[in-house]
Amino acid sequence: MPHYVVFVDLDGTLLNTGTASWEAAAPALQALRTYGIPLILVSSKTRAELEPLRRRLQHQDPFIAENGAAVFVPQGLFTFPLERVRTKASYDVIELGMPYQMLRDVLKQIEDAVETPLHGFGDLSVDEIMQVTGLSRADATLATMREYDEPFLLQGPQTLVEEVCRQIVTRGLRWTKAGGLFHLTGDNDKGEAAEILMRCYQREQRLRFQSRRVESVGIGESIADVPLLAVVDHPILVQRPDGSFDTDVLLPRLVRTRGIGAAGWNDAMLRLLRHSFSGEMGLAG
């Protein structure tokens, strides 16, 4: 019987598109707590955005913010000291990304190189971010509190998009796209951050003299989640709001859910637990 660590994307997966509701996933969330299975939130969101959600979910496990730029571990979670960490609030933070202001400087360099305005979140007002993202004023304000990742607007011909992406890569940085926005990041991604946490959980198992193997589960809904899904033992893809699956996600062992968003996530998790634990809790889904 394996010991699982579950990594979950938020928008469109645990949180329903448009409403950000997660109530349909409540049975699976409770099952994970009952079995003591860590649930790692993985998102492009900032720490400031994730902390209110964590309180609503009663979430006490680590989380990965801003597209894998930083791993936030509640202090004292592991019985061994973490290496190369910074302390922020009540977290030990493993930083993989580039500081936000440096990314802002790079974006301006690229803007000059392509001779086209590239408006990042640092250039936009809260009202403009609300218009672009559909976020409430409170959430848009939290989205401005960035530490490692700069979302930016990029509109124009495909040749411009390709040139901007090339400019990013030649500088040793990365880009991703989600929700209509491009993101400029350091040399980091969600998969690398997940692998670091998996090594921590595996080490904790060895220190506790437990023989159970540690297996990773990753759940997402789009091409932006591929770096995460590619490194886990059990990759799961959730249906999009129209009932389709992202056809760009092509991975070995990929499992597709039977539902959309939080409901699909709930179904996938309960089926996995029922299979692994022989239905001892009578889980349904």
C-alpha positions in Angstrom: 0.0 0.0 0.0 1.7 3.2 -1.1 1.9 6.5 0.8 0.6 9.2 -1.5 1.5 12.8 -1.9 -1.1 14.7 -4.1 -0.2 17.8 -6.1 -3.2 19.7 -7.5 -3.6 22.6 -9.8 -6.2 25.2 -8.8 -8.0 27.1 -11.5 -10.1 24.8 -13.5 -9.1 21.8 -11.4 -9.8 22.1 -7.6 -11.4 25.4 -8.2 -14.2 25.6 -10.8 -13.7 28.0 -13.7 -15.6 31.2 -13.2 -16.8 30.6 -9.7 -13.6 29.4 -8.0 -15.9 27.1 -5.9 -14.4 23.9 -4.5 -17.4 22.4 -2.6 -17.8 19.6 -5.1 -14.4 18.3 -4.0 -15.3 18.3 -0.3 -15.6 14.5 0.0 -12.2 13.9 -1.5 -10.6 16.6 0.6 -12.0 15.0 3.8 -10.8 11.6 2.7 -7.3 12.9 2.2 -7.3 14.4 5.7 -8.7 11.2 7.1 -5.9 9.1 5.6 -3.2 11.7 6.4 -2.3 12.2 2.7 -0.6 15.6 2.0 -2.3 17.8 -0.5 0.1 20.2 -2.2 -1.5 23.3 -3.9 0.3 24.1 -7.1 -0.5 27.4 -8.8 0.5 30.5 -10.7 -1.1 32.5 -7.9 0.9 34.5 -5.3 1.4 33.5 -1.7 -1.0 36.4 -0.8 -3.7 34.9 -3.0 -3.2 31.3 -1.7 -3.2 32.1 2.0 -7.0 33.0 2.2 -7.8 29.9 0.2 -5.7 27.8 2.5 -7.7 29.1 5.5 -11.0 28.3 3.7 -9.8 24.8 2.9 -8.2 24.3 6.4 -5.0 23.5 4.4 -1.9 22.8 6.5 0.4 21.2 3.9 3.1 22.8 1.8 2.2 24.8 -1.4 3.9 25.8 -4.6 3.3 29.4 -5.7 3.9 31.4 -8.9 4.5 28.6 -11.4 7.0 26.7 -9.3 9.1 29.7 -8.3 8.8 28.9 -4.6 7.9 26.0 -2.3 6.3 27.2 1.0 6.7 24.6 3.8 5.1 25.3 7.2 7.9 25.5 9.8 8.4 22.2 11.7 6.6 20.0 9.2 9.6 17.8 8.5 11.8 16.3 11.2 15.0 17.3 9.4 16.3 20.8 8.5 15.6 21.9 5.0 18.6 23.2 2.9 18.9 26.6 1.3 15.7 28.0 2.7 14.6 31.5 3.7 12.2 32.2 6.5 9.0 34.1 5.5 6.2 34.5 8.0 5.6 31.0 9.3 7.2 29.2 6.3 10.5 27.7 5.3 10.7 28.8 1.7 12.7 27.1 -1.0 13.2 29.7 -3.7 13.7 28.5 -7.2 12.6 31.6 -9.1 14.1 35.0 -9.9 13.2 38.0 -7.7 10.2 39.9 -9.1 12.0 43.2 -9.8 14.6 41.4 -11.8 11.9 39.9 -14.0 10.4 43.3 -14.4 13.7 44.6 -15.6 14.1 41.8 -18.1 10.5 42.3 -19.4 11.5 45.9 -20.2 14.6 44.8 -22.0 12.6 42.5 -24.2 10.0 45.2 -24.8 12.8 47.4 -26.1 14.2 44.6 -28.2 10.9 43.8 -29.9 9.9 47.5 -30.1 6.4 46.6 -28.8 4.8 47.5 -25.4 4.6 44.5 -23.1 2.3 45.3 -20.2 3.0 43.3 -17.1 1.0 43.3 -13.9 3.5 45.8 -12.5 2.3 48.3 -15.2 -1.4 47.8 -14.7 -3.7 49.3 -12.1 -6.0 47.1 -10.0 -8.9 48.1 -12.1 -7.1 47.0 -15.3 -6.1 43.7 -13.7 -9.7 43.1 -12.8 -10.7 43.8 -16.4 -8.1 41.4 -17.8 -8.6 38.6 -15.3 -12.2 38.8 -14.2 -11.0 38.8 -10.6 -12.7 40.7 -7.8 -11.0 43.9 -6.5 -9.8 42.0 -3.4 -8.4 39.2 -5.4 -6.9 41.4 -8.0 -5.1 43.4 -5.2 -3.7 40.1 -3.9 -2.6 39.2 -7.4 -0.4 42.3 -7.5 1.7 41.0 -4.5 4.1 39.1 -6.7 7.4 37.8 -5.6 8.8 35.7 -8.5 6.6 35.7 -11.6 5.3 38.5 -13.9 2.2 37.9 -15.9 2.1 40.1 -19.0 -0.2 40.8 -22.0 1.1 39.8 -25.5 -1.1 40.6 -28.5 -0.1 40.7 -32.1 0.9 38.4 -34.9 2.4 35.0 -34.3 5.8 36.3 -35.4 5.8 38.7 -32.5 4.8 36.0 -30.0 7.5 33.7 -31.3 10.1 36.5 -31.0 9.1 37.4 -27.5 9.3 33.8 -26.4 12.7 33.5 -28.1 14.0 36.6 -26.3 12.9 35.0 -23.0 14.6 31.7 -23.7 17.9 33.2 -24.9 18.1 35.0 -21.5 18.0 31.7 -19.7 14.4 32.3 -18.5 11.1 30.6 -19.1 7.6 31.4 -20.1 4.2 29.8 -19.8 0.7 30.7 -20.8 -2.5 30.3 -18.7 -5.9 32.0 -18.8 -5.0 34.2 -21.7 -1.9 35.7 -20.0 1.8 34.9 -20.6 4.0 34.5 -17.6 7.7 35.4 -17.4 9.5 33.2 -14.9 13.0 32.4 -13.8 14.5 29.0 -14.7 11.9 27.1 -12.8 8.6 25.2 -13.3 6.0 23.4 -11.3 7.6 20.0 -12.0 10.9 20.9 -10.5 9.2 22.3 -7.4 7.1 19.1 -7.0 10.2 16.9 -7.3 11.9 18.8 -4.5 8.9 18.2 -2.2 8.7 14.6 -3.1 12.4 14.1 -2.1 11.5 15.7 1.3 8.5 13.3 1.8 10.6 10.3 0.8 13.3 11.3 3.2 10.8 11.7 6.0 9.5 8.2 5.3 13.0 6.8 5.7 13.6 8.7 8.9 10.4 7.3 10.3 11.5 3.7 9.4 8.4 3.2 7.3 8.6 0.7 4.5 5.7 2.1 2.5 6.8 3.6 -0.9 5.9 7.2 -1.6 4.0 7.8 -4.8 3.1 11.1 -6.3 -0.3 12.0 -7.8 -0.6 15.1 -10.0 -3.9 16.6 -11.2 -4.3 19.4 -13.7 -6.4 20.6 -16.6 -4.2 22.2 -19.3 -0.9 22.4 -21.1 0.4 24.7 -18.4 0.3 21.7 -16.0 2.4 19.4 -18.1 5.7 20.1 -16.2 3.9 18.9 -13.1 2.1 16.0 -14.7 5.2 14.8 -16.4 7.1 14.1 -13.1 4.4 12.4 -11.0 3.7 8.7 -10.8 0.0 9.1 -11.4 -0.9 12.0 -13.8 -4.6 12.9 -14.0 -6.2 15.3 -16.4 -9.5 17.0 -15.6 -12.2 17.9 -18.1 -12.5 21.6 -19.1 -15.8 23.5 -18.6 -17.1 22.4 -22.1 -16.5 18.8 -21.2 -13.4 18.4 -23.5 -9.9 17.6 -22.5 -6.8 19.6 -23.5 -5.6 17.7 -26.5 -2.1 19.1 -26.1 -1.6 17.1 -22.9 -0.1 13.8 -24.1 1.7 11.8 -21.5 2.2 8.1 -20.7 -0.1 6.7 -18.0 -2.4 9.8 -18.2 -5.8 9.2 -16.6 -8.7 11.3 -17.6 -11.5 12.2 -15.1 -15.2 11.6 -15.4 -16.1 15.1 -14.5 -15.4 18.8 -14.9 -13.3 20.8 -12.5 -13.8 20.2 -8.8 -16.3 17.4 -9.4 -13.8 15.6 -11.8 -11.0 16.1 -9.2 -13.3 14.6 -6.5 -14.2 11.6 -8.6 -10.6 10.9 -9.6 -9.3 11.1 -6.0 -12.0 8.9 -4.6 -11.5 6.3 -7.3 -7.8 6.2 -6.6 -8.3 5.9 -2.9 -10.9 3.2 -3.3 -8.6 1.2 -5.4 -5.6 1.7 -3.1 -7.3 1.2 0.2 -9.8 -1.5 -0.9 -12.8 0.6 -0.1 -12.3 0.2 3.7 -14.1 3.6 4.2 -16.8 2.9 1.8 -15.8 5.8 -0.4 -18.2 6.5 -3.3 -17.6 8.5 -6.4 
